[in-house]
Amino acid sequence: MRVLYVSLSIVILDQVSKLFVKGFSIPFLNIKVNGMNLGESISVIGDFFRLTFVENPGMAFGINVGINSKFFLSLFSLIASIGLIYYIYKIRHESLINRLSLALILGGAIGNFIDRAFYGVFYGYAPLMYGKVVDFFQVEFWDFTLFGKTYETWPIFNVADASVTIGVILMLIFHGKIYDKSKDEDKVEPAKVEPIETVKDEQTDIGKNI
């Protein structure tokens, strides 16, 4: 279960980055971070890579959902996270790459769940479970269409989104190899044991020669 430390690291990195982008204040510690303005963009590598602050009210890739679906989306994220923790425990003795993939997906799922569940309350714009996900990584690629929506740039994402994507890619790459290895191990034939009678015959022949 040590792979859960990977999930925890992803959650911490994801939330710290989001708080610095959105801004926060802790009055009793006299700490205040202004963050970025909504829609503000900061160039990191020309126009190829920028930090652009947006809030996503729906699913990944900016796919919007109705206001009545937001609660169920948040609830699904919670249930899925619990299910992933249980499954990681269940396969705790299996391949490390398989557990690592799930740990990355779990960390990303929890990171975005925190936004949906608590940011609305924390920042005072929505009730519990109705918050928006903070996105800020923007990478310029070719135009493409996904789920009927045309994008002129790669959808703005965050650390949690990147973690889920990497986890899924690792599963797609290594799942077949892991499965084939498991089948090969199941097919290993047990070692043959020489019949007792044969051993006795050999011992008798040795005695005669002596």
Phi, psi and omega in degrees: 000005180294342178295343178294340174295329175296314178300315180298319179297320178297315181299315181296311180298319180297311184289321178298315180297320180293320180295322179288330177285314183280331182094151179198166177216143175234091188303317185289345174257001180057042179247130176215125177243119185289327181072200181254156173282146179301125182092351180292144181229133180239124181285132176251310174232083181053223176269355183287316182227120181226159170260113182233118185275116174225162176241128183259114181278352185240228184264189178297155180063023176072015179288117186277153175230156179293160181301327180285342181269345184296320179297316181291329176295317178294317180296319178298319179299320179294312181297319179297321179295316178297318178298321179294320178299316179297317183291323177298320176296320182295325182256026186299342180257005182268191186305138180297319183296326178293316180291323179295319178301313180293325179295321177295316178296318179298314180300318178293319180296317180292319180302312180286331177297320179301318178300308184295322185279319193242339185295326178299321179285315183298320181261001172072034180238354182199157177287174180305136178077008181239023182282176180246148179276133179274122177240149183205345177277124178234122180238130181276123175228189178288158177292143178206164180244132180222125181054040176080003180245130181268131181247131176268353175213161178297136182306135180295135186224183181225185181298319180297316178299316180297320180296316179298316181299314179297318178300316179295317180299317178299320179295318181294325182284316190257350184299316180298319180294319179296319181294317180296322179295320179296320180293321179296320179294325179291334184271358181298125182280143178294152180296139180281136179254125182292134181304146182298323182300320181296319179298318180297319179299318180296319178297322179294318179298320179298319180297321180294319180296328178292000000 
